Amino acid sequence: MQRYLVKKFATVFFLTFCPKKFVLYCPLVDIPQTIPAEKYKNILRLSLNVPSKKYFTFPIVLYILIIIFALFLISYLFLLENTYKNTHAIKQKAHDLGFEEIGISKAEFLNDEAKKLEAWLNNNHQGEMAYMANHFDMRTDPRKLVPGAKSVISLSYNYYTEAEQEDPKAPKISKYAYGRDYHKVVRKKLKALLQFVQEEIGDVDGRAFVDSAPVMERVWAQKSGLGWIGKNTLLLTKRKGSYFFLAELILDLELDYDGPVKDHCGSCTKCIDACPTDAIYAPYQMDASKCISYLTIELKDKIPSQFKGKMEGWMYGCDICQEVCPINAKSKNHQEPQFNPRKELLRKDRQEWEEITEEVFTKLFEGSPVKRTKYAGLKRNIDFLKKA
């Protein structure tokens, strides 16, 4: 079949494009070079349909192969150029939407990470987060989430603010929860990016993820070159620290892929030394069941008494390992109005928090990620701190 196709291709090419001069330099055996070009082409037509070395000589085969290779090379270069343009356009649009860092990885099975995740789960470091064991195949292979996936686009969105709660004795809330729920804010922008891809590039299938599906966000961010996973198990960027949300866009579109960056933690152990509950029990190792963020948000039962006096005043989330990290000295205020702190939240003193009612809770945290813990959960946390 291939021989037949090559013959047909050569026939069409030579009968259409070969000038007299070119034909005379591609002689067939026993054919005088004085034969007119038109008659020469007729002989060539016959020779291409007869599988005989007498009529089909090496020079013609060589020319055909060169032409085929040239066409293949042109197609390949066009594909590379197209891939580059698509990659550049997507990254530029992401920046326009407010994303700070954008990196791209090839969608593939995470072999090493799958083994680490399995060991982590076997050690029950997930606590009551049973969902971490669900959809293991999807969590370790993005092609299970998006059939035919070729690229994982990782993006970061800054939420850092220098603002602090005014009363130093008031129960504390993690900075990421000062403003509007990031799931809604970032997802809207990510969907806008997906829409841009589908409108500008064409028939592209994909899905947007913002901490809402079985996706190993930090792993993909590291593979995509956004930063490295620090000793506190958070993603760190050399220029902007770790105060940012991660999001992913998984597409069935091939793009230019980025590579991982160097780990810059060095010999520093400040995050490990500062963790009051020993959740960071070793470099790059986290027992989530001991993390204050887990205890104040994910845990639905009573907070174990073993953590009394170790919560450092946190009633929702925890920023300790980020606050002590030297890399975060480079963090800069975000530019997202929806993440601006609610003034009433910053002004409340310790007594006001201890006496908070469900009505005040509902009004204060409307559209906030704090609503996830519900009034009963936040009150439990405040009461636990009060008794400590």
Number of C-alpha atoms within 10 A of each C-alpha: 6 7 9 12 10 15 21 14 14 22 19 12 13 17 16 10 10 15 13 14 9 12 21 17 11 15 18 22 11 8 11 11 14 8 12 12 17 13 10 20 20 11 14 22 18 12 19 20 14 13 12 10 11 11 19 20 16 12 13 19 14 11 13 19 14 12 14 15 12 12 12 12 12 12 12 12 12 12 13 14 12 14 16 15 14 19 19 14 16 20 19 13 15 22 15 11 16 17 23 16 22 22 25 28 24 22 22 15 16 16 10 9 14 17 11 11 17 13 12 17 14 11 11 15 18 19 18 16 16 10 11 14 16 11 14 15 16 17 23 23 20 25 21 15 19 17 13 16 23 19 23 29 25 27 29 22 23 24 24 24 18 9 13 16 20 13 13 11 11 21 23 22 20 16 22 25 21 26 23 21 20 21 16 14 15 23 18 14 16 23 15 16 20 21 14 16 21 14 11 13 15 9 11 15 16 22 16 22 20 21 16 10 14 20 21 19 21 20 17 25 29 25 22 25 21 27 27 25 21 20 26 24 16 18 22 28 25 18 13 19 22 26 26 22 20 22 26 25 19 27 25 19 21 19 23 16 17 17 13 16 15 11 15 15 19 8 8 13 15 17 21 22 14 16 23 19 19 16 18 23 16 14 16 13 16 21 19 20 19 22 21 28 19 20 26 23 18 18 17 15 10 12 15 10 10 9 16 15 15 16 21 17 20 22 27 25 21 24 18 16 19 20 16 17 22 13 18 19 13 12 20 16 13 18 14 14 9 14 22 20 19 16 14 10 17 17 14 16 17 16 11 12 20 16 12 15 12 13 9 13 18 15 9 16 21 14 14 20 19 26 17 13 18 15 19 12 22 21 20 18 24 24 15 20 20 14 8 13
